């Protein structure tokens, strides 16, 4: 029982206890989307086990320490979760006001990649080496700034009550905002990241309520652009070889088709329940290249089988399902567009990564969200989860 001055008779003072505040109906902790959060964490921990299995015996890359990649994967995850918490604390609405700064910084960083400070990894000149064995891939963070920037522009007049849908001028501005970093990323060349950016642009436009003519026009422009890139020779030889191997899986199985051939062998050998963690012959024999990053799903297929691989897909589905729920329930268009952009990003990237290990999509070097090893991708993905959680936490609460 409390007095009129707000002090409780039980002697807790003018403030409720920490536990009481955490369990309050309107507390941040209670309003978080826990199924999404737990599914993302489960994917990260599964990824840690798969990364460890893929790298523990590879002395040529783990510097003689079998726990090298495991420790770094968990460190990346810890930093990523910290960034998620910071994003929730700041809030997506606060970040909306910081979009010009974030956008300018991200464009600056991808421009730095094109200078001598940039580094090439697996054929893609898309990294900045920062020393101490650490590097950063700015294109991962560009995905976030494109989503936030487009959402800011497309929702401005609608959320202010001045219009029901973004007008043609606003759509053009949003497309121009996205086109600049996409063009720079293509020059690296990082075709996989550009493909993801195209999909999240489509997702943002669809969620904004823009005219269908823009959607159809963008699809047509994308198809024409792909033909132009091919005809003008803007792709590197290794990228052309990857598409050739996708079109003809039997092409040079010991060369350009080696990765996908070994990936299918690994997944096919897993059967229903797999050979057991750390017991996959393809993984132990180091037959599949880049198995801790691009081809981490092959470890799951071989060692955990159809059941384990299916569980990963199911967990990804939970993340996307909860993101769709958040996008549908938020009352502001800005939040809806941000959520839709993240949904397009995660769904396409997961489909592309898993698809390339099964031979139904070309090899592009895109990581599997939360599962693949990689600091930049892990940080960006957890920031995206933070944005989704912020949209849910900050939406108006019914009385």
Secondary structure as UniProt FT lines:
FT   TURN            4..5
FT   TURN            9..10
FT   HELIX           18..23
FT   TURN            25..26
FT   HELIX           28..31
FT   HELIX           34..55
FT   TURN            56..57
FT   HELIX           59..62
FT   TURN            63..64
FT   TURN            66..67
FT   HELIX           68..90
FT   HELIX           92..97
FT   HELIX           99..113
FT   TURN            116..117
FT   STRAND          118..121
FT   TURN            122..123
FT   STRAND          124..131
FT   TURN            132..133
FT   STRAND          134..136
FT   HELIX           138..159
FT   TURN            160..161
FT   HELIX           168..187
FT   TURN            188..189
FT   HELIX           191..208
FT   HELIX           212..231
FT   TURN            232..233
FT   HELIX           237..247
FT   TURN            249..257
FT   HELIX           258..269
FT   TURN            270..273
FT   TURN            277..278
FT   HELIX           281..284
FT   TURN            285..286
FT   TURN            289..295
FT   HELIX           296..303
FT   HELIX           305..329
FT   HELIX           333..358
FT   TURN            369..371
FT   HELIX           375..394
//
